[in-house]
Amino acid sequence: MAKVSAKTAAPKGKTATPAKTKKASSSDELEKTAEEILKKLQSLDTHKQLQADIEWCIGSYRHDKNPVGLLQSIKQSHAVLKDELAKKSKGITAKFVSDVEKVLK
């Protein structure tokens, strides 16, 4: 009798499930948004404690991939960014604020 291999070939081009791909992109988007917020706050040279919190949460998120703290700091930043938009601070645009809102949804 001939031996039959237990392996089955996976279809070409399908290495990841759509759910994993979407999750990875949303987590990458979350981290990217937090970094952009941090850069904006640093350029404005304001809210030093919030900057420190975001920086710490980014590092924590990179270590354990738990988005809870990062989401909280982005929510706090959203309120600050809306205030800065109302003041017409340089570099804070309505599009940037709406992009932050999209990440929070």
N, C-alpha and C positions, 0 to 999 in steps of 0.2 A: 504494500500500500504506500502511496505517496503522502508525504506530510503536507498539510495545508497550513499556510501562514495565518496567524490570528490577526495580523494587522490589516486594517482597511485603509485605503487611500482616501485622503481628504480631498475635496474638490479644490481645484486650483483657484487662487485668488480670494478664497474665503478663509482667512486665518483667524479673524476676530468676529465675534458676534456684534450685531448692530448696537445692542445695549451697552456693551463694554466700550465701544468706540465713542458713543455719545457721552458716557460717563467721563471718559478720559478727557474729551474736549471741554466739557463743562468745568471740570476741575482745573484744567489748564487755563480756561477763561477766568475762573475765579482768582487764581494766583496772579495772572497777568493784570487783571483789573486792580487788585490790591497794590501791585507794584506801580501802576500808573497813578493811582491816588497818592501813594507815598511820594512819588516824584513831584506831583502838583503841589502837595503841601510843603515839600522842601523848597520848591521854587518860590512859593509865597512867603516862606520863612515864618510860618505860623503854626499854632497848635502842636507844640513840641511833644507833649505827652501822648497825643493821638498818633503822631509819627512813630514814637517809640513803641506804642502798642501794636501798630500795624507791622512794624519791622519784626517784633517778637512773634506775632501771630503767623507771619509768612514763614519764619524759620521753624516754628512749631508744626505748621501745616506740611512743610517739606519733609519733616521728620516722621510724622505719624499719619499724614493724610486725613486727619480729622478736621473738617471744615467749620466746626462750630465757632471757635474763637475768631477765625478769619471772617466769617459772615457777620459776626457782631461788630467787629471793627469796621467793616465796609458799611454797615448800617449807620454807625456813628458818623463815619466820614460823609455819607450821603447827606445828612442833615447839615454838616459843616459846608459841604460843597454848594448846597442850595443857598445857604446864607451868603457865601462868597459870590455866587452868581448874581444874587440880588444886589450886592455891593458893586457888581461889575468888575471884579478883580481880574487882573490880566491872566490869561491862560485858562480860565474856567469858562467853558462854553456850555450852552444848553444841550448840545449833542453829547458832550462828555457826561453831563449829569444824567441824561436819558440812557446812555450806555451802562452807567452804574446801576440804574433802576432795572434794566433788563437782566443784569446778572443776579439781582436780588429776587427776581420773580421765580 
